[in-house]
Amino acid sequence: MERKKQRQGQSSTRKILGKKSSKRNAKSSIEELYKQVNKINSAMWKDKSINVEFKKGFNVALNYIYQAMIEEKGGREKYEG
């Protein structure tokens, strides 16, 4: 019974994190996440009512997503040019 609860917890965590079973889906989900967060980041920098420190922190998170996207693609050269 306890193992069943653990498995259910793991599957619900995967759903929350948006993990896919195949690498191809994982790559596209990271790219999609980057695109969405980048749009939010761009809009925030235009909004003067948002604290600059928050914007900088959000930009750091965007950079981490970008790095994950590069690692999934296998290198920076695929995103340059």
Phi and psi in degrees as GROMACS dihedral restraints (atoms count N, CA, C in turn):
[ dihedral_restraints ]
;  ai    aj    ak    al  type     phi  dphi    fc
    3     4     5     6     1   -67.1    20    10
    4     5     6     7     1   -38.2    20    10
    6     7     8     9     1   -62.6    20    10
    7     8     9    10     1   -38.3    20    10
    9    10    11    12     1   -62.3    20    10
   10    11    12    13     1   -41.5    20    10
   12    13    14    15     1   -64.4    20    10
   13    14    15    16     1   -39.4    20    10
   15    16    17    18     1   -63.5    20    10
   16    17    18    19     1   -44.3    20    10
   18    19    20    21     1   -63.0    20    10
   19    20    21    22     1   -39.5    20    10
   21    22    23    24     1   -64.8    20    10
   22    23    24    25     1   -39.5    20    10
   24    25    26    27     1   -63.5    20    10
   25    26    27    28     1   -40.2    20    10
   27    28    29    30     1   -66.3    20    10
   28    29    30    31     1   -42.7    20    10
   30    31    32    33     1   -67.9    20    10
   31    32    33    34     1   -35.8    20    10
   33    34    35    36     1   -69.4    20    10
   34    35    36    37     1   -33.6    20    10
   36    37    38    39     1   -65.1    20    10
   37    38    39    40     1   -41.8    20    10
   39    40    41    42     1   -60.5    20    10
   40    41    42    43     1   -40.0    20    10
   42    43    44    45     1   -64.6    20    10
   43    44    45    46     1   -42.4    20    10
   45    46    47    48     1   -64.2    20    10
   46    47    48    49     1   -43.9    20    10
   48    49    50    51     1   -76.9    20    10
   49    50    51    52     1   -12.1    20    10
   51    52    53    54     1    74.3    20    10
   52    53    54    55     1    25.1    20    10
   54    55    56    57     1   -73.3    20    10
   55    56    57    58     1   138.7    20    10
   57    58    59    60     1  -108.0    20    10
   58    59    60    61     1   160.1    20    10
   60    61    62    63     1   -75.9    20    10
   61    62    63    64     1   -33.2    20    10
   63    64    65    66     1   -99.9    20    10
   64    65    66    67     1   152.7    20    10
   66    67    68    69     1   -65.3    20    10
   67    68    69    70     1   -35.3    20    10
   69    70    71    72     1   -60.5    20    10
   70    71    72    73     1   -45.4    20    10
   72    73    74    75     1   -66.5    20    10
   73    74    75    76     1   -36.6    20    10
   75    76    77    78     1   -64.4    20    10
   76    77    78    79     1   -41.9    20    10
   78    79    80    81     1   -62.4    20    10
   79    80    81    82     1   -46.8    20    10
   81    82    83    84     1   -68.0    20    10
   82    83    84    85     1   -31.3    20    10
   84    85    86    87     1   -71.7    20    10
   85    86    87    88     1   -34.7    20    10
   87    88    89    90     1   -67.0    20    10
   88    89    90    91     1   -42.7    20    10
   90    91    92    93     1   -62.8    20    10
   91    92    93    94     1   -41.6    20    10
   93    94    95    96     1   -65.3    20    10
   94    95    96    97     1   -41.5    20    10
   96    97    98    99     1   -61.2    20    10
   97    98    99   100     1   -43.7    20    10
   99   100   101   102     1   -60.1    20    10
  100   101   102   103     1   -45.0    20    10
  102   103   104   105     1   -60.7    20    10
  103   104   105   106     1   -43.3    20    10
  105   106   107   108     1   -66.8    20    10
  106   107   108   109     1   -46.2    20    10
  108   109   110   111     1   -66.6    20    10
  109   110   111   112     1   -35.4    20    10
  111   112   113   114     1   -64.6    20    10
  112   113   114   115     1   -39.6    20    10
  114   115   116   117     1   -63.0    20    10
  115   116   117   118     1   -42.8    20    10
  117   118   119   120     1   -63.4    20    10
  118   119   120   121     1   -43.7    20    10
  120   121   122   123     1   -60.1    20    10
  121   122   123   124     1   -44.9    20    10
  123   124   125   126     1   -62.1    20    10
  124   125   126   127     1   -41.9    20    10
  126   127   128   129     1   -67.0    20    10
  127   128   129   130     1   -37.3    20    10
  129   130   131   132     1   -65.0    20    10
  130   131   132   133     1   -39.4    20    10
  132   133   134   135     1   -67.0    20    10
  133   134   135   136     1   -22.3    20    10
  135   136   137   138     1   -80.9    20    10
  136   137   138   139     1   -24.4    20    10
  138   139   140   141     1   -84.9    20    10
  139   140   141   142     1   116.0    20    10
  141   142   143   144     1   -76.4    20    10
  142   143   144   145     1   -15.4    20    10
  144   145   146   147     1   -82.2    20    10
  145   146   147   148     1   -10.3    20    10
  147   148   149   150     1   -90.3    20    10
  148   149   150   151     1   134.9    20    10
  150   151   152   153     1   -58.7    20    10
  151   152   153   154     1   135.6    20    10
  153   154   155   156     1   -63.0    20    10
  154   155   156   157     1   -37.8    20    10
  156   157   158   159     1   -62.9    20    10
  157   158   159   160     1   -38.5    20    10
  159   160   161   162     1   -64.8    20    10
  160   161   162   163     1   -41.7    20    10
  162   163   164   165     1   -61.2    20    10
  163   164   165   166     1   -41.2    20    10
  165   166   167   168     1   -65.0    20    10
  166   167   168   169     1   -41.7    20    10
  168   169   170   171     1   -63.5    20    10
  169   170   171   172     1   -40.2    20    10
  171   172   173   174     1   -64.4    20    10
  172   173   174   175     1   -37.8    20    10
  174   175   176   177     1   -65.0    20    10
  175   176   177   178     1   -35.2    20    10
  177   178   179   180     1   -62.4    20    10
  178   179   180   181     1   -44.0    20    10
  180   181   182   183     1   -61.3    20    10
  181   182   183   184     1   -40.5    20    10
  183   184   185   186     1   -61.0    20    10
  184   185   186   187     1   -39.6    20    10
  186   187   188   189     1   -65.1    20    10
  187   188   189   190     1   -37.5    20    10
  189   190   191   192     1   -64.0    20    10
  190   191   192   193     1   -40.3    20    10
  192   193   194   195     1   -65.0    20    10
  193   194   195   196     1   -40.9    20    10
  195   196   197   198     1   -60.9    20    10
  196   197   198   199     1   -44.1    20    10
  198   199   200   201     1   -61.9    20    10
  199   200   201   202     1   -40.7    20    10
  201   202   203   204     1   -63.2    20    10
  202   203   204   205     1   -38.7    20    10
  204   205   206   207     1   -65.2    20    10
  205   206   207   208     1   -41.4    20    10
  207   208   209   210     1   -63.9    20    10
  208   209   210   211     1   -44.2    20    10
  210   211   212   213     1   -62.4    20    10
  211   212   213   214     1   -38.0    20    10
  213   214   215   216     1   -66.4    20    10
  214   215   216   217     1   -35.0    20    10
  216   217   218   219     1   -79.3    20    10
  217   218   219   220     1   -19.4    20    10
  219   220   221   222     1    97.0    20    10
  220   221   222   223     1    12.7    20    10
  222   223   224   225     1   149.8    20    10
  223   224   225   226     1   158.6    20    10
  225   226   227   228     1   -67.6    20    10
  226   227   228   229     1   -30.3    20    10
  228   229   230   231     1   -59.2    20    10
  229   230   231   232     1   -25.2    20    10
  231   232   233   234     1   -74.2    20    10
  232   233   234   235     1   -18.9    20    10
  234   235   236   237     1  -103.7    20    10
  235   236   237   238     1    -7.3    20    10
  237   238   239   240     1   -98.9    20    10
  238   239   240   241     1   125.9    20    10
